[in-house]
Amino acid sequence: MPAPTWKRKQRDCTPIARRTQPAKAQVGNDLPPEGPAAVQSGGEEGTPLSWDRALQLYDDYLHTKRTAHATITCHHRTLRRLCDALGDAAPTPADVTLDDLRRYQLNLLKARQAAGTVANATGQLRSFFSFLFLDELLDQNPAARLASPKVPPRPPGVVLSVEDVRRLLEATQQSKHPLLERAVVEVLYCTGVRRAELLALDVFDIDHKERTLLVRAGKGEKPRLLPITPTCYEALSRYLEYGRPELERSPLEALFLGPRGVRLNQATLMRILHRLGDRAGLSVRVTPHCFRRTCATGLLKNGTASSRTT
């Protein structure tokens, strides 16, 4: 029988270690080294990622997600406290261990921090170390198995009744700037805007023809148009015509001005609402979120919103 004309395919017997070795860089190749070490050090292999650099990268990451400035500040403050508490025990994020984080949690509870506060801090720590690990800035995630303390259920939020709102509106007549306070209460009750959204409103955000309010500084920087009721529009019109000119000391775009003629700030707004609540004889603490819940509850009762609106 004649020999077969085909030849058996030879098996590659090259040692596995030799085949898995990275190719040698060519002479003159200026590409930076790859891998976590190079990313951590910004190009200098072997230099660990510092706390300052890690926090800066995390802040930039939160900015790209359009996270609110107050939230970014809260995360930064929590991480700074962790860095200060660990001290020399963890000079870099790579030195942090799960036991370090658990001891930090325990110290917060010993300092009589509320369980909800510790739970929030735990979530921020997990988010930070998860970011570093997924971006290959750390070889391992020390917060992967970090558990949060059990938080007792929160009591239901305060919802104002129609009578409560009526008494608040009557209380504005006893204030030094009744038109300003009336307009603020009407906008909060009618639209349910957040505190930061109210303070960021400008004069040109009111569409007098369509009777709508443009909220540009919404959550996640998502603007939206809100209809306003006739009573709310009347209160805004009276404030713009008679109340705001008395407060304005220089040309400003801000819709609501404080007693000093500048844009209304958080402290002044809360002081106004607390004083109105005291004058109205309400037993609850009046806040912008009170009006937000009240507005959402009214929409639900009227069948004009879903439960996800709250």
Salt bridges, closest charged atoms under 4 A:
ASP12 OD2 - ARG19 NH1 3.85
ASP52 OD1 - ARG80 NH2 2.46
ASP59 OD2 - HIS76 ND1 2.97
ASP100 OD1 - ARG103 NH2 2.51
GLU163 OE2 - ARG166 NH2 2.18
GLU170 OE2 - ARG166 NH1 2.38
GLU186 OE2 - ARG182 NH2 3.41
GLU197 OE2 - ARG194 NH1 2.78
GLU197 OE1 - ARG224 NH2 2.92
ASP202 OD2 - ARG216 NH2 2.69
ASP202 OD1 - ARG263 NH2 2.73
ASP205 OD1 - ARG216 NE 2.85
GLU248 OE1 - ARG244 NH1 3.26
